[in-house]
Amino acid sequence: MSDSVIALNASRERPASTASGYAMLLVLVLTIAAVVYGVLMLAADASPAIPLLLVIAGALGFVLISSGFYMLQPNQAASITLFGDYAGTDRSTGLRWVLPWLIRKKVSVRANNFISDKIKVNDLRGNPIEMAAQIVWRVVDTAQALFDVDDYKEFVRVQVEAAIRAIGARYPYDDFTHTDITLRGHHDEVGVELRKELIARLAVAGITVDECGFTHLAYAQEIAGAMLRRQQAQAVVAARQTLVEGAVGMVEMALASLSEKDVVHLDDERRAAMVSNLMVVLCGERDTQPVVNAGSLYQ
């Protein structure tokens, strides 16, 4: 369905015509007083026509007025309908009143916290991963939340799962070359992308997302061990590469310093032997045991 069709069919919140409950409470008290006065007049054997009419009118007024009261807490709204037709939304807090034949349905517009279940998703490279997210959402359009979706809370749950799957399939879990945006290494960027995805999906229900983030992100159990060994191997290779680069630099510095200060003159064979010994000392995993040459250089 196109966006234009959705816009035509979407409900839009509008203010409802309601009254202050405190003013109507005063009218209710006056109605009760009228009923009491009529009963007292009937008991005093006065002309029965007027007191009886006063009692009947007061009783009817009491029933009609008392059934129109409702209370709204802060960050709470009431959707008003008349015989199934949307008549507006009341967001005024306190004691409120509408005509008794108008149906009121209260909707919370407070922020709601939702934590999704762990779901298994295939990332961009096809690796199975487990993901879960936490979002803070709230209703901004009560008409859309009530009339454009069947159950807006269930709608949020389903759309959160769908958005997590979409984002999980859009990026790789990890990138050992550090050239791509990944789920594990770019939490802020991916979190912003997830929020945009959720806002777009929940707009049809009149719901917005204030913040969101991942609460669980890991490889699935069936590949977790293999991926851990791969990460360890990559770490070892990276450490070895850094160690060798540093050792080569130190050897170059040592040879240059010996030549510059004219400490000793080495032919190609002895220079190669010195380089080999220095590389063993610098790159070896265990402590080396030096052998002291007590003779000449070539013995």
Buried (B, 14 or more C-beta within 10 A) or exposed (E): EEEEEEEEEBBEBEEBEBBEBEEBBEEBEEBBEBBEBBBEBBEEEEEEEEBBEBBEBBBEBBEBBBEBBBEBEEEBBBBBBEEEEBBBBBBBEEBBBBBEEBBBEBBBBEEBEBEBEEBEBBBBEEBBBBBBBBBBBBBBBBBBBBBBBEEBBEBBBEBBBEBBBBBBEBBBBBBBEEEEBBBBBBEEEBBEBBBBBBBEBBBBBBBBBEEBBBEBBBBBEEEBEEBEEEEEEEEEEEEEEEBEEEBBEBBEEEBEEBEEEEEEEBEEEEBEEBBEBBBEBBEEEEEEEEEEEEEEEEE
